[in-house]
Amino acid sequence: MKRLLLPIAALSILTLAGCANTSGYSGDVYSGNQAKTSQSVTYGTIVAVRPVQIQAESRAGGLLGSGGGAIIGGLLGNQVGGGSGRQLATVAGALGGAVAGTAAEDATNRVNALEMEIRRDDGSDIVVVQRADRQFQAGQRVRLIGSGANVSVAPY
């Protein structure tokens, strides 16, 4: 029974590794400190659009993926061989699992996004990257909401 519970717990931990909050990368989501504040609005035309990915930060700093992977790998490695061979297999499994868990967490925390080059009506060009939850295309008129490090692109 104990042998069954440990892999289930490890898989549960690894599943939580993909729990980065990626909704903040959307042009349709505002953070709490943006609510009830004035936002500047400028207008422009999209010059170019390119699909990109945003690597979201893990809430646990990558510990869930690597830790969960190490546990699962160590458990699997411990099933191999006997004596010192089993110990080596356990260590190798834990190391391999940690690497695989980190890679899995990184892949889970990637968000499809758009890099949009926009020519503002004043003639200046800017680039904004945001989650690809809307369709944008070159030549489309858009509103730029916010300023500085916090700008969202919205249809006009």
Buried (B, 14 or more C-beta within 10 A) or exposed (E): EEEEEEEEEBEEBBEBBBBBEBEBBBBEBBEEEEEEEEEEEBEBBBEEBEEEEBEBEBBBEBBBBBBBBBBBBBBBBBEEEEEEEBEEBBBBBBBBBBBBBBEBBBEBBEBEBBBBBBBBEEEEEBEBBBBBBEEBEEEBEBBBBBEEEEBBBBEE
